[in-house]
Amino acid sequence: MNLTTAKVKIEHQERIRKHNDYVNAPNKEETVVTGSFYQAKPMTIREMVTRKINKSLCGCLIFTILVTFVSYYIAMNYEAKLNSLDNEIVRLNEENQNLQAELDKYKSFNNVDTKIGEFNLLQKADKVIEVTALTSVKNSDNTSKTASSNFNWAIGY
């Protein structure tokens, strides 16, 4: 016998032995990966009901959050509109006060005009009287000028 043929026969016999061992004991496999792994166990009815309740509550929570966001957006839009209307009202009130002041001024002029028209105060004179001016000579050594002596001519209007 040749050395290579003997080696092939030994390998062949080992394969047959391993095959026979596997056929005789199929649960005796060698595992490639070792460790503890999660094994899914069947769900009970209680777990299924709990899962459905949790899903429905999550859906309600998401719906409530969306409604809250939409409501907040709408409220902010209304507040912005109210602020702009408030600014417009303030501007119109100030303009109204200015116009009211002008109207009061014109009414007072109108009242004065009607009163003058009633009493005929602004009529032309029928006769003009000429009066000679009085002259007075001041003989004083101490002539001091005061503000009243300068503006004697400014009395009246």
MDAnalysis code that builds the backbone (N, CA, C; Angstrom):
import MDAnalysis as mda
import numpy as np

u = mda.Universe.empty(471, n_residues=157, atom_resindex=np.repeat(np.arange(157), 3), trajectory=True)
u.add_TopologyAttr("name", ["N", "CA", "C"] * 157)
u.add_TopologyAttr("resid", np.arange(1, 158))
u.add_TopologyAttr("resname", ["MET", "ASN", "LEU", "THR", "THR", "ALA", "LYS", "VAL", "LYS", "ILE", "GLU", "HIS", "GLN", "GLU", "ARG", "ILE", "ARG", "LYS", "HIS", "ASN", "ASP", "TYR", "VAL", "ASN", "ALA", "PRO", "ASN", "LYS", "GLU", "GLU", "THR", "VAL", "VAL", "THR", "GLY", "SER", "PHE", "TYR", "GLN", "ALA", "LYS", "PRO", "MET", "THR", "ILE", "ARG", "GLU", "MET", "VAL", "THR", "ARG", "LYS", "ILE", "ASN", "LYS", "SER", "LEU", "CYS", "GLY", "CYS", "LEU", "ILE", "PHE", "THR", "ILE", "LEU", "VAL", "THR", "PHE", "VAL", "SER", "TYR", "TYR", "ILE", "ALA", "MET", "ASN", "TYR", "GLU", "ALA", "LYS", "LEU", "ASN", "SER", "LEU", "ASP", "ASN", "GLU", "ILE", "VAL", "ARG", "LEU", "ASN", "GLU", "GLU", "ASN", "GLN", "ASN", "LEU", "GLN", "ALA", "GLU", "LEU", "ASP", "LYS", "TYR", "LYS", "SER", "PHE", "ASN", "ASN", "VAL", "ASP", "THR", "LYS", "ILE", "GLY", "GLU", "PHE", "ASN", "LEU", "LEU", "GLN", "LYS", "ALA", "ASP", "LYS", "VAL", "ILE", "GLU", "VAL", "THR", "ALA", "LEU", "THR", "SER", "VAL", "LYS", "ASN", "SER", "ASP", "ASN", "THR", "SER", "LYS", "THR", "ALA", "SER", "SER", "ASN", "PHE", "ASN", "TRP", "ALA", "ILE", "GLY", "TYR"])
u.atoms.positions = np.array([
    [0.806, -1.156, 0.000],
    [0.000, 0.000, 0.000],
    [0.865, 1.241, 0.000],
    [0.324, 2.097, -0.672],
    [1.023, 3.347, -0.848],
    [0.651, 4.274, 0.312],
    [1.508, 5.211, 0.591],
    [1.288, 6.123, 1.718],
    [0.114, 7.051, 1.431],
    [-0.032, 7.530, 0.239],
    [-1.114, 8.445, -0.102],
    [-2.452, 7.707, -0.109],
    [-2.473, 6.494, -0.572],
    [-3.733, 5.757, -0.571],
    [-4.155, 5.418, 0.847],
    [-3.178, 5.154, 1.699],
    [-3.484, 4.850, 3.099],
    [-4.063, 6.096, 3.771],
    [-3.517, 7.224, 3.422],
    [-3.983, 8.474, 4.014],
    [-5.397, 8.788, 3.544],
    [-5.715, 8.515, 2.272],
    [-7.038, 8.750, 1.725],
    [-8.045, 7.826, 2.383],
    [-7.637, 6.542, 2.628],
    [-8.546, 5.585, 3.272],
    [-8.862, 6.037, 4.695],
    [-7.868, 6.557, 5.397],
    [-8.094, 6.998, 6.783],
    [-9.049, 8.189, 6.799],
    [-8.875, 9.107, 5.889],
    [-9.769, 10.269, 5.817],
    [-11.179, 9.828, 5.455],
    [-11.276, 8.860, 4.557],
    [-12.575, 8.358, 4.159],
    [-13.270, 7.687, 5.338],
    [-12.543, 6.904, 6.095],
    [-13.117, 6.235, 7.253],
    [-13.557, 7.257, 8.322],
    [-12.790, 8.326, 8.483],
    [-13.169, 9.349, 9.468],
    [-14.453, 10.064, 9.037],
    [-14.610, 10.285, 7.750],
    [-15.829, 10.909, 7.249],
    [-17.027, 10.009, 7.475],
    [-16.844, 8.737, 7.227],
    [-17.947, 7.797, 7.434],
    [-18.311, 7.748, 8.912],
    [-17.297, 7.747, 9.781],
    [-17.557, 7.710, 11.227],
    [-18.307, 8.974, 11.668],
    [-17.876, 10.121, 11.145],
    [-18.551, 11.356, 11.507],
    [-19.979, 11.359, 10.989],
    [-20.182, 10.839, 9.785],
    [-21.513, 10.763, 9.226],
    [-22.380, 9.833, 10.060],
    [-21.849, 8.714, 10.461],
    [-22.606, 7.767, 11.288],
    [-22.915, 8.386, 12.653],
    [-21.964, 9.138, 13.187],
    [-22.217, 9.791, 14.478],
    [-23.350, 10.823, 14.339],
    [-23.376, 11.555, 13.227],
    [-24.402, 12.570, 13.014],
    [-25.760, 11.905, 12.814],
    [-25.789, 10.823, 12.048],
    [-27.050, 10.141, 11.802],
    [-27.573, 9.547, 13.099],
    [-26.698, 8.986, 13.906],
    [-27.129, 8.359, 15.156],
    [-27.544, 9.390, 16.212],
    [-26.863, 10.463, 16.261],
    [-27.182, 11.506, 17.255],
    [-27.254, 12.867, 16.557],
    [-28.416, 13.235, 15.974],
    [-28.505, 14.475, 15.225],
    [-28.462, 15.732, 16.114],
    [-28.776, 15.640, 17.393],
    [-28.770, 16.800, 18.282],
    [-27.384, 17.142, 18.784],
    [-26.443, 16.337, 18.423],
    [-25.104, 16.521, 18.946],
    [-24.258, 17.281, 17.925],
    [-24.722, 18.475, 17.552],
    [-23.999, 19.279, 16.585],
    [-23.017, 20.170, 17.314],
    [-21.986, 20.469, 16.623],
    [-21.061, 21.437, 17.167],
    [-21.526, 22.827, 16.721],
    [-21.604, 23.758, 17.654],
    [-22.074, 25.100, 17.315],
    [-20.894, 25.950, 16.885],
    [-21.152, 26.780, 15.900],
    [-20.103, 27.649, 15.398],
    [-19.999, 28.889, 16.293],
    [-21.168, 29.452, 16.694],
    [-21.195, 30.643, 17.531],
    [-21.744, 30.241, 18.890],
    [-21.099, 30.693, 19.931],
    [-21.565, 30.363, 21.281],
    [-21.995, 31.640, 21.989],
    [-22.889, 31.543, 22.913],
    [-23.361, 32.686, 23.686],
    [-24.833, 32.540, 24.000],
    [-25.346, 33.486, 24.802],
    [-26.772, 33.446, 25.134],
    [-27.500, 34.397, 24.193],
    [-28.496, 33.901, 23.521],
    [-29.263, 34.667, 22.551],
    [-30.716, 34.715, 22.979],
    [-31.405, 35.840, 22.549],
    [-32.816, 35.988, 22.868],
    [-33.624, 34.993, 22.059],
    [-34.435, 34.264, 22.752],
    [-35.309, 33.325, 22.064],
    [-36.734, 33.826, 22.237],
    [-37.419, 33.997, 21.129],
    [-38.783, 34.510, 21.182],
    [-39.706, 33.479, 21.765],
    [-40.385, 33.879, 22.829],
    [-41.356, 32.965, 23.417],
    [-42.736, 33.384, 22.931],
    [-43.669, 32.498, 22.908],
    [-45.004, 32.850, 22.424],
    [-45.658, 33.872, 23.365],
    [-46.403, 34.837, 22.752],
    [-47.054, 35.893, 23.521],
    [-48.324, 35.367, 24.164],
    [-48.566, 35.838, 25.355],
    [-49.810, 35.480, 26.026],
    [-50.888, 36.487, 25.627],
    [-52.109, 36.172, 25.977],
    [-53.229, 37.049, 25.635],
    [-53.083, 38.374, 26.372],
    [-52.614, 38.333, 27.594],
    [-52.444, 39.553, 28.373],
    [-51.418, 40.485, 27.705],
    [-50.323, 39.920, 27.214],
    [-49.310, 40.725, 26.537],
    [-49.854, 41.320, 25.249],
    [-50.666, 40.559, 24.511],
    [-51.249, 41.085, 23.280],
    [-52.202, 42.238, 23.570],
    [-53.030, 42.095, 24.609],
    [-53.966, 43.162, 24.974],
    [-53.196, 44.404, 25.432],
    [-52.149, 44.206, 26.222],
    [-51.337, 45.322, 26.694],
    [-50.688, 46.044, 25.522],
    [-50.191, 45.298, 24.556],
    [-49.561, 45.903, 23.381],
    [-50.575, 46.718, 22.580],
    [-51.811, 46.190, 22.396],
    [-52.839, 46.929, 21.663],
    [-53.231, 48.212, 22.391],
    [-53.368, 48.130, 23.715],
    [-53.711, 49.323, 24.500],
    [-52.598, 50.362, 24.381],
    [-51.340, 49.933, 24.481],
    [-50.213, 50.858, 24.356],
    [-50.186, 51.517, 22.983],
    [-50.437, 50.748, 21.936],
    [-50.452, 51.329, 20.594],
    [-51.571, 52.343, 20.437],
    [-52.760, 52.030, 20.971],
    [-53.876, 52.973, 20.851],
    [-53.610, 54.232, 21.678],
    [-53.013, 54.110, 22.856],
    [-52.680, 55.275, 23.669],
    [-51.600, 56.127, 22.991],
    [-50.634, 55.486, 22.353],
    [-49.610, 56.234, 21.607],
    [-50.250, 56.997, 20.448],
    [-51.186, 56.375, 19.769],
    [-51.891, 57.055, 18.682],
    [-52.664, 58.257, 19.192],
    [-53.353, 58.087, 20.333],
    [-54.090, 59.222, 20.928],
    [-53.135, 60.337, 21.341],
    [-51.994, 59.988, 21.897],
    [-51.016, 60.988, 22.309],
    [-50.482, 61.760, 21.101],
    [-50.156, 61.068, 20.034],
    [-49.657, 61.727, 18.822],
    [-50.733, 62.643, 18.237],
    [-51.981, 62.176, 18.209],
    [-53.088, 63.002, 17.717],
    [-53.258, 64.249, 18.576],
    [-53.178, 64.094, 19.894],
    [-53.313, 65.235, 20.799],
    [-52.181, 66.240, 20.589],
    [-50.971, 65.764, 20.397],
    [-49.833, 66.654, 20.159],
    [-50.025, 67.420, 18.852],
    [-50.489, 66.756, 17.813],
    [-50.724, 67.427, 16.534],
    [-51.818, 68.491, 16.663],
    [-52.894, 68.161, 17.374],
    [-53.971, 69.134, 17.581],
    [-53.450, 70.330, 18.370],
    [-52.584, 70.080, 19.355],
    [-52.012, 71.164, 20.149],
    [-51.159, 72.080, 19.277],
    [-50.329, 71.519, 18.403],
    [-49.503, 72.337, 17.516],
    [-50.364, 73.188, 16.584],
    [-51.399, 72.597, 16.020],
    [-52.275, 73.339, 15.114],
    [-52.991, 74.456, 15.880],
    [-53.474, 74.156, 17.087],
    [-54.154, 75.173, 17.893],
    [-53.209, 76.312, 18.258],
    [-51.984, 75.985, 18.599],
    [-50.997, 77.013, 18.945],
    [-50.709, 77.897, 17.739],
    [-50.591, 77.298, 16.564],
    [-50.345, 78.062, 15.335],
    [-51.503, 79.026, 15.064],
    [-52.730, 78.533, 15.204],
    [-53.906, 79.377, 14.968],
    [-53.961, 80.505, 15.989],
    [-53.677, 80.186, 17.258],
    [-53.707, 81.219, 18.306],
    [-52.652, 82.294, 18.047],
    [-51.472, 81.900, 17.592],
    [-50.423, 82.885, 17.300],
    [-50.819, 83.771, 16.121],
    [-51.484, 83.191, 15.119],
    [-51.952, 84.005, 13.985],
    [-52.986, 85.025, 14.441],
    [-53.936, 84.591, 15.286],
    [-54.946, 85.524, 15.793],
    [-54.298, 86.608, 16.646],
    [-53.309, 86.247, 17.442],
    [-52.642, 87.249, 18.274],
    [-51.902, 88.276, 17.410],
    [-51.266, 87.805, 16.340],
    [-50.576, 88.735, 15.435],
    [-51.586, 89.682, 14.772],
    [-52.743, 89.151, 14.373],
    [-53.776, 90.005, 13.775],
    [-54.289, 91.017, 14.795],
    [-54.487, 90.571, 16.041],
    [-54.956, 91.491, 17.074],
    [-53.934, 92.588, 17.355],
    [-52.647, 92.237, 17.354],
    [-51.609, 93.246, 17.564],
    [-51.612, 94.277, 16.446],
    [-51.766, 93.820, 15.210],
    [-51.794, 94.776, 14.098],
    [-53.038, 95.661, 14.178],
    [-54.184, 95.079, 14.569],
    [-55.396, 95.886, 14.725],
    [-55.248, 96.887, 15.879],
    [-54.589, 96.473, 16.948],
    [-54.348, 97.369, 18.077],
    [-53.476, 98.554, 17.662],
    [-52.431, 98.267, 16.901],
    [-51.578, 99.357, 16.395],
    [-52.362, 100.293, 15.489],
    [-53.224, 99.749, 14.662],
    [-54.054, 100.563, 13.770],
    [-55.024, 101.426, 14.577],
    [-55.601, 100.871, 15.637],
    [-56.531, 101.625, 16.480],
    [-55.803, 102.774, 17.178],
    [-54.600, 102.505, 17.682],
    [-53.828, 103.566, 18.341],
    [-53.519, 104.688, 17.348],
    [-53.128, 104.324, 16.132],
    [-52.829, 105.332, 15.118],
    [-54.073, 106.149, 14.775],
    [-55.213, 105.476, 14.621],
    [-56.454, 106.188, 14.300],
    [-56.901, 107.088, 15.453],
    [-56.694, 106.653, 16.694],
    [-57.055, 107.492, 17.841],
    [-56.211, 108.764, 17.882],
    [-54.914, 108.627, 17.620],
    [-54.057, 109.807, 17.597],
    [-54.466, 110.761, 16.476],
    [-54.773, 110.209, 15.314],
    [-55.221, 111.041, 14.198],
    [-56.548, 111.715, 14.528],
    [-57.432, 110.992, 15.218],
    [-58.719, 111.549, 15.616],
    [-58.528, 112.690, 16.612],
    [-57.601, 112.546, 17.545],
    [-57.333, 113.619, 18.504],
    [-56.815, 114.872, 17.794],
    [-55.915, 114.685, 16.838],
    [-55.402, 115.837, 16.082],
    [-56.518, 116.524, 15.292],
    [-57.360, 115.719, 14.654],
    [-58.463, 116.298, 13.885],
    [-59.476, 116.987, 14.802],
    [-59.699, 116.427, 15.995],
    [-60.623, 117.046, 16.945],
    [-60.081, 118.385, 17.431],
    [-58.758, 118.458, 17.651],
    [-58.159, 119.727, 18.065],
    [-58.312, 120.777, 16.972],
    [-58.087, 120.400, 15.725],
    [-58.272, 121.343, 14.611],
    [-59.727, 121.781, 14.494],
    [-60.645, 120.847, 14.668],
    [-62.072, 121.172, 14.589],
    [-62.458, 122.149, 15.697],
    [-61.946, 121.933, 16.907],
    [-62.236, 122.854, 18.004],
    [-61.700, 124.252, 17.698],
    [-60.510, 124.315, 17.111],
    [-59.926, 125.611, 16.754],
    [-60.800, 126.321, 15.726],
    [-61.248, 125.592, 14.706],
    [-62.095, 126.201, 13.688],
    [-63.458, 126.597, 14.258],
    [-63.982, 125.791, 15.178],
    [-65.260, 126.142, 15.803],
    [-65.126, 127.421, 16.612],
    [-64.013, 127.572, 17.330],
    [-63.831, 128.790, 18.116],
    [-63.725, 130.007, 17.196],
    [-63.020, 129.887, 16.066],
    [-62.963, 130.990, 15.105],
    [-64.355, 131.302, 14.570],
    [-65.122, 130.256, 14.294],
    [-66.477, 130.447, 13.784],
    [-67.347, 131.130, 14.829],
    [-67.221, 130.732, 16.097],
    [-68.001, 131.364, 17.161],
    [-67.652, 132.842, 17.302],
    [-66.362, 133.151, 17.242],
    [-65.945, 134.551, 17.336],
    [-66.499, 135.337, 16.158],
    [-66.428, 134.738, 14.972],
    [-66.925, 135.416, 13.768],
    [-68.424, 135.681, 13.867],
    [-69.188, 134.716, 14.354],
    [-70.637, 134.926, 14.467],
    [-70.967, 135.969, 15.530],
    [-70.247, 135.998, 16.632],
    [-70.490, 137.004, 17.678],
    [-70.169, 138.407, 17.157],
    [-69.072, 138.513, 16.432],
    [-68.720, 139.826, 15.861],
    [-69.773, 140.249, 14.860],
    [-70.294, 139.298, 14.100],
    [-71.348, 139.610, 13.135],
    [-72.629, 140.032, 13.819],
    [-72.944, 139.471, 14.979],
    [-74.164, 139.829, 15.695],
    [-74.099, 141.255, 16.237],
    [-72.964, 141.653, 16.800],
    [-72.860, 142.956, 17.448],
    [-72.337, 144.044, 16.506],
    [-72.048, 143.710, 15.290],
    [-71.573, 144.662, 14.291],
    [-70.367, 145.462, 14.805],
    [-69.394, 144.796, 15.339],
    [-68.220, 145.456, 15.880],
    [-67.245, 145.889, 14.793],
    [-67.318, 145.290, 13.651],
    [-66.359, 145.601, 12.597],
    [-67.012, 146.441, 11.497],
    [-67.596, 147.545, 11.886],
    [-68.180, 148.459, 10.901],
    [-67.203, 149.590, 10.640],
    [-67.339, 150.175, 9.471],
    [-66.527, 151.348, 9.148],
    [-67.090, 152.553, 9.907],
    [-66.181, 153.398, 10.244],
    [-66.608, 154.598, 10.978],
    [-67.374, 155.529, 10.048],
    [-68.435, 156.142, 10.585],
    [-69.209, 157.094, 9.793],
    [-68.477, 158.440, 9.680],
    [-67.911, 158.873, 10.772],
    [-67.196, 160.143, 10.798],
    [-65.793, 159.892, 11.322],
    [-64.860, 160.657, 10.811],
    [-63.489, 160.577, 11.277],
    [-63.200, 161.881, 12.014],
    [-62.772, 161.783, 13.231],
    [-62.481, 162.964, 14.041],
    [-60.980, 163.077, 14.131],
    [-60.480, 164.248, 13.816],
    [-59.057, 164.469, 13.936],
    [-58.783, 165.190, 15.232],
    [-57.782, 164.722, 15.960],
    [-57.421, 165.289, 17.252],
    [-55.967, 165.688, 17.170],
    [-55.689, 166.868, 17.681],
    [-54.292, 167.297, 17.697],
    [-53.583, 166.622, 18.844],
    [-52.332, 166.334, 18.622],
    [-51.561, 165.622, 19.626],
    [-51.126, 166.563, 20.712],
    [-51.136, 166.137, 21.916],
    [-50.679, 166.925, 23.055],
    [-49.187, 166.764, 23.167],
    [-48.502, 167.859, 23.262],
    [-47.054, 167.798, 23.426],
    [-46.715, 168.331, 24.789],
    [-45.900, 167.674, 25.440],
    [-45.478, 168.118, 26.768],
    [-43.977, 168.218, 26.768],
    [-43.487, 169.270, 27.302],
    [-42.052, 169.503, 27.348],
    [-41.588, 169.135, 28.742],
    [-40.602, 168.318, 28.778],
    [-40.065, 167.904, 30.060],
    [-38.770, 168.633, 30.287],
    [-38.728, 169.337, 31.332],
    [-37.503, 170.045, 31.698],
    [-36.952, 169.388, 32.951],
    [-36.223, 168.430, 32.757],
    [-35.603, 167.799, 33.922],
    [-34.142, 167.561, 33.588],
    [-33.317, 167.742, 34.566],
    [-31.885, 167.536, 34.369],
    [-31.551, 166.043, 34.287],
    [-32.267, 165.318, 34.996],
    [-31.991, 163.876, 35.091],
    [-32.981, 163.139, 34.190],
    [-32.656, 163.030, 32.939],
    [-33.564, 162.327, 32.039],
    [-33.080, 160.882, 31.928],
    [-33.873, 160.003, 32.397],
    [-33.530, 158.576, 32.276],
    [-34.619, 157.911, 31.440],
    [-34.188, 157.084, 30.596],
    [-35.139, 156.407, 29.723],
    [-35.532, 155.071, 30.360],
    [-36.777, 154.832, 30.359],
    [-37.270, 153.544, 30.871],
    [-37.989, 152.837, 29.740],
    [-38.318, 151.598, 29.982],
    [-38.985, 150.807, 28.966],
    [-40.376, 151.332, 28.688],
    [-41.045, 151.909, 29.694],
    [-42.400, 152.401, 29.494],
    [-42.402, 153.681, 28.662],
    [-41.357, 154.496, 28.787],
    [-41.329, 155.731, 27.996],
    [-41.039, 155.422, 26.541],
    [-40.344, 154.370, 26.260],
    [-40.038, 154.007, 24.877],
    [-41.232, 153.452, 24.133],
    [-42.115, 152.806, 24.839],
    [-43.198, 152.094, 24.192],
    [-44.562, 152.710, 24.466],
    [-44.643, 154.027, 24.642],
    [-45.940, 154.660, 24.847],
    [-46.821, 154.517, 23.612],
    [-46.208, 154.494, 22.487],
    [-46.958, 154.419, 21.242],
    [-47.537, 153.026, 20.996],
    [-47.055, 152.023, 21.765],
    [-47.474, 150.652, 21.504],
    [-48.687, 150.240, 22.309],
    [-49.339, 151.170, 22.978],
    [-50.492, 150.809, 23.774],
    [-51.668, 150.623, 22.810],
    [-52.386, 149.562, 23.008],
    [-53.506, 149.241, 22.146],
    [-53.093, 148.279, 21.041],
    [-53.957, 148.156, 20.002],
    [-53.602, 147.285, 18.913],
    [-53.936, 147.815, 17.599],
])
